[in-house]
Amino acid sequence: MPLPEHGSLFSLFMKYCSMDFFVKVLLHMGFLLNNMLKPFTIIAVAAVGIGVGTNYYLQRVPDMPKLDLNRWWGDGNRPNQEDESIRPFKITFNDTMIDDLKMRLRNRRPYTRPLEGMQSEYGMNTIYLEKLLKYWQDEYDFKGRADLLNRYPHYKTRVQGLDIHYMRVKPEAKGKQVLPILLMHGWPSSSKEFDKIIPMLTTPRDEYDFVFEVVAVDLPGFGFSEGTNKPGLNPVQIGIIMRNLMRRLGFNKFYIQAGDWGSQTATHMCTMFPDEILGFHTNMPLSSRPISNVKYLVGSLFSSFIVESKHKHRMYPLKDLMRYLVRESGYFHLQATKPDTIGAAIADTPAGMAAYIFEKIGICTNRKQLHTQHGGLENIDLNDLLDTATILWANERITTSVRLYAEAFAWPEVLIIQDIPTKVPTAAINFLHEVVYQPDWILRDKFTNLVHSTTLDFGGHFAAMQTPKELVDDIFKSTVEFLKFHARNK
Amino acid sequence: MPLPEHGSLFSLFMKYCSMDFFVKVLLHMGFLLNNMLKPFTIIAVAAVGIGVGTNYYLQRVPDMPKLDLNRWWGDGNRPNQEDESIRPFKITFNDTMIDDLKMRLRNRRPYTRPLEGMQSEYGMNTIYLEKLLKYWQDEYDFKGRADLLNRYPHYKTRVQGLDIHYMRVKPEAKGKQVLPILLMHGWPSSSKEFDKIIPMLTTPRDEYDFVFEVVAVDLPGFGFSEGTNKPGLNPVQIGIIMRNLMRRLGFNKFYIQAGDWGSQTATHMCTMFPDEILGFHTNMPLSSRPISNVKYLVGSLFSSFIVESKHKHRMYPLKDLMRYLVRESGYFHLQATKPDTIGAAIADTPAGMAAYIFEKIGICTNRKQLHTQHGGLENIDLNDLLDTATILWANERITTSVRLYAEAFAWPEVLIIQDIPTKVPTAAINFLHEVVYQPDWILRDKFTNLVHSTTLDFGGHFAAMQTPKELVDDIFKSTVEFLKFHARNK
């Protein structure tokens, strides 16, 4: 097992400086200093000792677990003959679904009003929610929105037993190099989240000699992609399905752009298939290695050394971050432990499902809008918001999508793989209101070739919907770095 | 501010043994012992020092905050003339409500089935849920159940601006002393939870020379009691309302039996009104003083000393308890942070509301029934379960009831008051599957006069529904101790 760079230095140190010797020196010094040595010094010295040991322990890299790259997720057992066809697909919001949805919205019971003087401090503001629901019921153009989404070619194909939906959009190459890029969304989104950025990626730009061919996919159990009936479909396993989908489409090597769970999935893909992923652009960069978490925690004591002062507020004081995380992660906690409960709770109520997902979408666009009635929702185009809700509702994907939270924490393979660094060239873009910010120094624990990094003082979690232009500009810029990286490492 | 008993001993110790002297001795000893002194000894000594200091700090008792005992919770401002009338009330489940409820149950969309091989591990089992909902829709006798509840006299009266519902049941005294007892439920219950134990409490027993007059109340925002539109109605404030209700009924001194949030409320009442509460019987005994939490944590290292070996499994290993608490507290986290979101999410779906509350009720009856389809629900009578759901649904109390979780953590007065011990004679009954178990040694941090304590190797959180006989037997036994206590302390 290869040790990270300074592991060997530490071994050298240990060779010449046994713990016994260290303690002896410490005690002699202690005696001489006598009353000057206060208890907290003892504790500090012990802490440094523990720290060095812990660092050594945490820098170890586990072995890659053995994974079945063709695991069966369909109903029952794998058939003798698998259907590998690629079928064109059109999004339809049919009248039965629309009428039923509108009937349920009309039939809604009156809401409990917000507490006096409160906006979104206790969660979804029901006065604002009513406006959204009224628009969904009376003004949202179901057919028109489906037509709009259908301006791209949609397909379905069966991978490892699950019907996977994706859009595949070829660029007008105009003599440019065509680079394949896979776009992966998170919860509660679908490939629809990329609607605005697809044309930007497939349109050549004068200043770049490449352009993208886009595959925007729905994760299994999301959007128009089938969910599994088998336990265990965690982000590592989804990563395998996504890689197999790309191979089916003829892409043995490709780029990825992703956020949220898509980014977690992509991170695992970079770890499992480092020679197949040509570059990874993420708007939710995250090293979940234990060493990174320790650095983040310990860093709160020395924040001036580990993060630029202008970005410090994104990490510290830790108390503020923890308060924000506790305040906003109730849904996460519930979904990670009782996904089938919340799935059943909002299975037959479009209004309730909308309340549940919209509150989260709002605050993720801007965590400081708790004291507004819209709670951040006005940072997203209303039709985009309702597309998301309609797709989730029409396909009955609440339970299958929230189960991902439970699967992500239930299987050791996820913990092991997230602790293995990847060499895939990676670019990070940090929007202001992303849930967690890690400086490059920490990101490099996981992404050893972090070739590009951007930190913006605006924007939020749903970058492709909220700040599509900035996101795409950064993808182009980062890809230049990816190409340079490969040129250097040929 | 009075110091607890051994606080003064500690002061004495501090007088003769300054920290500097202590460090000096430590360092001399360290030098002599030389190589024998290993780093963990230093850490252990430091830990003991920190421990003694922390204990001293934690044993301090804060001052009682100033509280308005007549705060207004009704809409707008307090009127010049308050309505203090006591109005007889009958529970009615009317046809409009019933038809609408049944229509919604019939109209339910098909559920996502549980994952292959799973029972309740991912939350509510939708196959089992369907059976419950079918019974609710086709067989539950709405009118008959209301009639049953109406066999007790119900009332409403306006306290501090809120209409409070309660049952008041007088005993056949037969020459026995009549003791008033207030029964308080928790979430997602109502006074209906006490349906089975009311007649047991009001029926004289040969072996006791007292019997109870019962007041079973719905907490504000629960059951048939009005919720507030003002922020701040936490368990301390609810305790004030409950005390004022009892005074309105002519009870200036009374006993309390309670569990769940009722027990938290009652605990605050014992702290605020120690001369008015004659005795407190709780099936969810809990000292939330910081010192108790520290004892609980530190105790995991010395569990053999602090808890009888036969009860040890209820507390430790801490890892198992934490895993259980994390697994089962998603709903709690969500309700404590975004009550209005979950309220809006299940406002118009009786099926969804049932799924959401039933999963929790099931597991609280027996935490080991995750691998069954019913998840613990078969420990509760089906009609009791559906009474709870029907009352919650008919009165639209989801949002107002879950807001209590948010209020309980938002206001400093709760933290302060829960850190003040009470002298009210208290009895604790510990059923096997109660959420948290604290041995008497810890409970006494809060309840300095814990006069009776029972620990049973069966039962769960909803004692009044699940094990009514054992609960009432223990109330009678405990009351003997309450009376002895008052005789001793006349």
Interface residues (C-beta under 8 A of the other chain):
Chain A: M19 D20 V23 K24 L27 H28 G30 F31 N34 N35 L37 K38 P39 I42 I43 A46 G49 R104 N107 R108 R109 Y111 T112 R113 P114 L115 E116 G117 M118 Y122 G123 M124 N125 T126 L129 G227 T228 N229 K230 P231 V326 R327 E328 S329 G330 Y331 H333 L334 Q335 A336 T337 K338 P339 D340 T341 I342 G343 A344 A345 I346 A347 D348 T349 A351 G352 M353 A355 Y356 E359 E396 I398 T399 T400 R403 A406
Chain B: M19 D20 V23 K24 L27 H28 G30 F31 N34 N35 L37 K38 P39 I42 I43 A46 G49 R104 N107 R108 R109 Y111 T112 R113 P114 L115 E116 G117 M118 Y122 G123 M124 N125 T126 L129 G227 T228 N229 K230 P231 V326 R327 E328 S329 G330 Y331 H333 L334 Q335 A336 T337 K338 P339 D340 T341 I342 G343 A344 A345 I346 A347 D348 T349 A351 G352 M353 A355 Y356 E359 E396 I398 T399 T400 R403 A406
